[in-house]
Amino acid sequence: MTNAHDDSSPERSVTVDATLARTAEAPVGDAADAPTPRPLPDTATRVLVMAIVNRTRDSFFDDGRTWDLETAVAAGLEASAQGADLIDVGGVKFAPGEPLPVDEEIERVVPVIRTLRRELPAHVLLSVDTFHARVASASIEAGADLINDTTGLSDPDMAPTVARTGASLVVTHSVARPRQAYPRPRYDDVVEEVRDFLAARLERALEAGVPRDRIVVDPGPDLNKNTLQTLEVLRDWSEYTSLGLPVLAALSRKDVVGESLGLPKEERLEGSLAAAAWVMRQGARILRVHDVRSTVRMVRMFEVLAGWRDPVGPLVHNT
């Protein structure tokens, strides 16, 4: 059997001191000098692990642990050393709150993207979690390959911006206005309504000129959904893979796990891995996670079971 893909050890060591010494917050260069966005790998026979790096003080799980620029860069490098395929950098959390000025969001994410694009191995791609087209444009110019828009293209300029730059795009189901509360969500058929929403936003992205092979869909577990609604989405996950695109699963440490098990966010790793394995079996091909090492090991085992990857060995048992 031949591996569908081959890479170096997912837990190679890395020294970040030299990188951090070179980290600078210089202005983004001319667009003509911008790195070219790289396409996503083929996910027909592999699952990609997307590591979360939040440059916020109030992020859901890490509570500002990677707020400092140096710490955010170090976190991205460490995630790569643990086997991450993508690093997703965010400057604003999804939860309701006061709007952040676009220029400030750019100041948060662009220096991280620029430095990581220079320092990471070429096979590790960069994503930016934003719903502002201006942030997307500046991030792509700095080296981002993928824009992870968790608001379902709420900015009408987002899809045209991604199309113009040649980057890839995550289209996510969420129905509230950005940073606005959406209490007591109601759906007649949450599975069907999420699928219809994604199909409509997919069409919008295609009409704007984003190539189909540069689009990912995300059903948005927990986003404007309660736990029971999210569980329905997870149980019928194959409805979203039927759209024929890579499907991203953002389940790490989420309330659907916590409320299902009665556990705080600090104790949700095992439940998160179980939920990820469930949707992988139904076609999820990108996992957005906090716990990279554990997720990579789970994914590698899944790929071996699926026949997509050879066992690492040595194969000495009963031989």
C-alpha positions as CSV (number, residue, x, y, z in Angstrom):
1,M,0.0,0.0,0.0
2,T,1.3,3.5,-0.9
3,N,0.6,6.4,1.4
4,A,-1.7,9.0,-0.1
5,H,0.5,11.6,1.5
6,D,3.8,11.5,3.2
7,D,5.2,14.1,5.7
8,S,7.8,14.3,8.3
9,S,7.1,13.5,11.9
10,P,4.1,15.5,13.2
11,E,5.9,16.2,16.4
12,R,9.2,17.5,15.2
13,S,11.0,19.9,17.7
14,V,11.3,23.6,17.0
15,T,13.1,26.5,18.5
16,V,11.3,29.8,18.4
17,D,13.8,32.2,19.9
18,A,15.5,33.2,16.7
19,T,12.1,33.6,15.0
20,L,10.8,35.8,17.7
21,A,13.9,38.0,17.6
22,R,13.1,38.7,13.9
23,T,9.4,39.4,14.4
24,A,8.5,42.9,13.4
25,E,5.4,44.9,12.9
26,A,6.5,46.6,9.7
27,P,3.8,47.8,7.3
28,V,2.5,45.3,4.7
29,G,4.4,45.6,1.5
30,D,3.1,46.4,-2.0
31,A,0.5,44.0,-3.3
32,A,2.8,43.2,-6.2
33,D,5.2,41.7,-3.6
34,A,2.6,39.8,-1.7
35,P,3.0,36.0,-1.4
36,T,0.7,34.0,-3.6
37,P,-2.1,32.1,-1.8
38,R,-1.5,28.4,-1.8
39,P,-4.3,26.0,-2.6
40,L,-5.6,23.6,0.0
41,P,-4.3,20.0,-0.2
42,D,-6.5,17.3,-1.7
43,T,-8.7,16.0,1.2
44,A,-10.1,13.0,-0.6
45,T,-7.9,10.7,1.4
46,R,-6.7,12.8,4.3
47,V,-8.0,15.0,7.2
48,L,-6.4,18.4,7.8
49,V,-5.8,19.7,11.3
50,M,-6.3,23.5,11.7
51,A,-4.7,25.0,14.8
52,I,-6.4,27.9,16.6
53,V,-4.3,30.9,17.4
54,N,-6.3,33.8,18.9
55,R,-4.8,37.2,19.2
56,T,-7.5,38.4,21.5
57,R,-7.8,39.0,25.3
58,D,-11.2,37.4,25.6
59,S,-11.1,34.3,23.5
60,F,-13.4,31.4,24.4
61,F,-10.9,28.9,25.6
62,D,-7.4,30.3,26.1
63,D,-8.5,33.5,27.8
64,G,-5.9,35.7,26.1
65,R,-3.0,33.3,26.4
66,T,-1.7,34.1,22.9
67,W,-2.5,37.9,23.0
68,D,1.1,39.0,22.8
69,L,2.6,39.0,19.3
70,E,5.6,36.9,20.3
71,T,3.4,34.4,22.1
72,A,1.0,34.1,19.1
73,V,3.8,33.5,16.7
74,A,5.3,30.9,19.1
75,A,2.0,29.2,19.3
76,G,1.7,28.9,15.5
77,L,5.2,27.5,15.3
78,E,4.5,25.0,18.1
79,A,1.3,23.9,16.4
80,S,3.2,23.2,13.2
81,A,5.8,21.2,15.2
82,Q,2.9,19.1,16.6
83,G,1.6,18.4,13.1
84,A,-0.9,21.1,12.2
85,D,-1.6,21.5,8.5
86,L,-3.1,25.0,8.9
87,I,-2.8,27.8,11.4
88,D,-6.0,29.8,11.9
89,V,-5.3,33.3,13.3
90,G,-8.1,35.4,14.7
91,G,-8.3,38.9,16.1
92,V,-11.9,39.0,17.1
93,K,-14.0,36.3,18.8
94,F,-17.3,35.2,17.4
95,A,-19.4,35.8,20.6
96,P,-21.5,38.9,21.0
97,G,-19.6,42.1,22.0
98,E,-18.6,45.6,21.0
99,P,-17.3,46.0,17.4
100,L,-13.6,46.1,17.0
101,P,-12.3,48.8,14.5
102,V,-11.1,47.1,11.3
103,D,-7.7,48.8,11.5
104,E,-7.2,47.4,14.9
105,E,-8.1,43.9,13.8
106,I,-5.6,44.2,11.0
107,E,-2.9,45.3,13.4
108,R,-3.6,42.2,15.5
109,V,-3.5,39.5,12.8
110,V,-1.3,40.8,10.0
111,P,2.0,40.7,11.9
112,V,1.3,37.2,13.0
113,I,0.5,36.1,9.4
114,R,3.5,37.8,7.9
115,T,6.0,36.2,10.4
116,L,4.5,32.8,10.2
117,R,4.5,32.8,6.4
118,R,8.2,33.5,6.5
119,E,9.0,31.0,9.3
120,L,6.7,28.0,8.8
121,P,7.4,25.1,6.6
122,A,5.9,25.6,3.1
123,H,3.4,22.8,3.6
124,V,1.7,24.5,6.6
125,L,-0.9,26.9,5.3
126,L,-2.3,30.1,7.0
127,S,-5.9,31.0,7.6
128,V,-7.4,34.2,9.1
129,D,-10.7,34.1,11.0
130,T,-12.4,37.3,10.0
131,F,-15.7,38.6,8.6
132,H,-14.3,41.9,7.2
133,A,-13.2,42.0,3.6
134,R,-10.6,44.7,4.4
135,V,-9.0,42.4,7.0
136,A,-9.1,39.5,4.6
137,S,-7.4,41.6,1.9
138,A,-4.6,42.8,4.2
139,S,-4.1,39.3,5.6
140,I,-3.9,37.7,2.1
141,E,-1.4,40.3,1.1
142,A,0.7,39.4,4.2
143,G,0.6,35.7,3.3
144,A,-2.7,34.1,4.3
145,D,-4.0,31.3,2.1
146,L,-7.5,30.9,3.5
147,I,-10.2,33.2,4.9
148,N,-12.4,31.6,7.5
149,D,-15.5,33.7,7.6
150,T,-17.8,32.5,10.4
151,T,-20.6,34.9,9.5
152,G,-21.8,33.5,6.2
153,L,-20.4,36.2,4.0
154,S,-22.1,39.0,6.0
155,D,-19.7,41.5,4.3
156,P,-20.9,41.8,0.7
157,D,-17.3,42.5,-0.4
158,M,-15.9,39.3,1.2
159,A,-16.4,36.8,-1.7
160,P,-15.3,39.3,-4.4
161,T,-12.1,40.1,-2.3
162,V,-11.2,36.4,-1.9
163,A,-11.9,35.8,-5.7
164,R,-9.7,38.8,-6.6
165,T,-6.8,37.6,-4.5
166,G,-6.9,33.9,-5.4
167,A,-7.3,32.7,-1.8
168,S,-9.6,30.0,-0.5
169,L,-12.7,30.7,1.5
170,V,-14.6,29.0,4.3
171,V,-18.4,29.6,4.1
172,T,-20.0,29.1,7.5
173,H,-23.6,28.8,8.7
174,S,-24.6,31.5,11.2
175,V,-27.6,33.8,11.0
176,A,-27.1,36.6,13.4
177,R,-25.3,39.9,12.5
178,P,-21.7,39.8,13.5
179,R,-21.1,40.2,17.2
180,Q,-24.8,40.3,17.9
181,A,-26.6,38.0,20.3
182,Y,-29.1,35.5,18.9
183,P,-31.1,34.2,21.9
184,R,-33.4,31.1,21.8
185,P,-32.7,30.2,18.1
186,R,-35.6,28.4,16.4
187,Y,-35.5,26.2,13.3
188,D,-38.3,24.2,11.7
189,D,-35.7,21.7,10.4
190,V,-32.2,22.7,11.5
191,V,-30.4,20.2,9.3
192,E,-32.2,21.2,6.1
193,E,-32.0,24.9,6.9
194,V,-28.3,24.8,7.5
195,R,-27.8,22.9,4.2
196,D,-29.9,25.4,2.3
197,F,-28.0,28.3,3.8
198,L,-24.7,26.8,2.8
199,A,-25.9,26.0,-0.7
200,A,-27.1,29.6,-1.2
201,R,-23.8,31.1,0.2
202,L,-21.8,28.7,-2.0
203,E,-23.7,30.0,-5.0
204,R,-23.0,33.5,-4.0
205,A,-19.2,32.8,-3.7
206,L,-19.2,31.1,-7.1
207,E,-21.0,34.0,-8.7
208,A,-18.4,36.3,-7.2
209,G,-15.7,34.3,-8.9
210,V,-14.3,32.1,-6.2
211,P,-13.4,28.8,-7.8
212,R,-15.2,25.8,-6.5
213,D,-12.0,24.0,-5.6
214,R,-11.1,27.0,-3.3
215,I,-14.3,26.8,-1.2
216,V,-14.8,25.0,2.1
217,V,-18.2,24.8,4.0
218,D,-18.7,24.8,7.8
219,P,-22.2,23.9,9.3
220,G,-21.3,26.1,12.3
221,P,-21.8,23.8,15.3
222,D,-23.0,26.0,18.3
223,L,-23.1,29.1,16.1
224,N,-26.6,30.6,16.6
225,K,-27.7,27.1,17.6
226,N,-28.4,25.5,21.0
227,T,-27.0,22.1,22.0
228,L,-29.9,20.0,20.9
229,Q,-29.9,21.8,17.5
230,T,-26.1,21.3,17.1
231,L,-26.5,17.6,18.0
232,E,-29.0,17.2,15.1
233,V,-26.5,18.9,12.8
234,L,-23.8,16.5,13.9
235,R,-26.0,13.4,13.6
236,D,-26.8,14.3,9.9
237,W,-23.4,15.7,9.0
238,S,-23.4,13.8,5.7
239,E,-26.0,16.3,4.5
240,Y,-23.2,18.8,4.3
241,T,-20.6,16.5,2.7
242,S,-23.2,15.9,0.0
243,L,-22.5,19.5,-1.3
244,G,-19.3,18.0,-2.7
245,L,-16.8,20.3,-1.0
246,P,-14.4,19.8,1.9
247,V,-16.3,20.3,5.2
248,L,-14.7,22.0,8.2
249,A,-15.7,20.9,11.7
250,A,-15.1,23.4,14.5
251,L,-16.0,21.4,17.6
252,S,-13.1,21.9,19.9
253,R,-14.1,22.4,23.5
254,K,-17.5,23.8,22.5
255,D,-20.6,24.0,24.6
256,V,-22.2,21.1,22.7
257,V,-19.5,18.9,24.2
258,G,-19.7,20.6,27.6
259,E,-23.5,20.4,27.9
260,S,-23.6,16.8,26.6
261,L,-21.2,15.7,29.2
262,G,-21.8,18.2,32.0
263,L,-18.1,19.4,31.9
264,P,-16.3,22.8,31.9
265,K,-14.3,23.8,28.9
266,E,-11.0,22.6,30.6
267,E,-12.3,19.0,30.7
268,R,-13.7,18.7,27.2
269,L,-10.8,17.2,25.2
270,E,-12.1,13.6,25.1
271,G,-15.6,14.7,24.1
272,S,-14.1,17.0,21.4
273,L,-12.1,14.1,20.0
274,A,-15.2,11.8,20.0
275,A,-17.3,14.4,18.2
276,A,-14.5,15.0,15.7
277,A,-14.2,11.3,15.0
278,W,-18.0,11.1,14.5
279,V,-18.1,13.8,11.8
280,M,-14.9,12.5,10.2
281,R,-16.7,9.2,9.6
282,Q,-19.4,11.2,7.8
283,G,-16.9,13.2,5.7
284,A,-15.5,16.1,7.7
285,R,-12.0,16.8,6.3
286,I,-10.8,19.8,8.2
287,L,-10.8,19.9,12.1
288,R,-10.4,23.3,13.7
289,V,-8.9,22.6,17.2
290,H,-7.1,23.9,20.3
291,D,-5.4,20.6,21.1
292,V,-3.2,19.9,18.1
293,R,-1.1,17.0,19.3
294,S,-4.0,14.8,20.5
295,T,-6.0,15.6,17.4
296,V,-3.2,14.8,15.0
297,R,-2.7,11.4,16.7
298,M,-6.4,10.7,16.4
299,V,-6.5,11.8,12.8
300,R,-3.4,9.7,11.9
301,M,-5.1,6.6,13.4
302,F,-8.3,7.3,11.5
303,E,-6.3,7.6,8.3
304,V,-4.6,4.2,8.9
305,L,-7.9,2.6,9.6
306,A,-9.3,4.1,6.4
307,G,-6.4,2.7,4.4
308,W,-5.1,6.1,3.5
309,R,-1.8,5.9,5.4
310,D,0.5,3.0,6.2
311,P,1.2,2.1,9.9
312,V,4.4,3.8,11.1
313,G,5.7,0.6,12.7
314,P,7.8,-1.2,13.4
315,L,5.4,-4.0,12.7
316,V,6.7,-6.6,15.2
317,H,3.4,-7.8,16.8
318,N,2.9,-11.5,16.0
319,T,5.5,-11.5,13.3
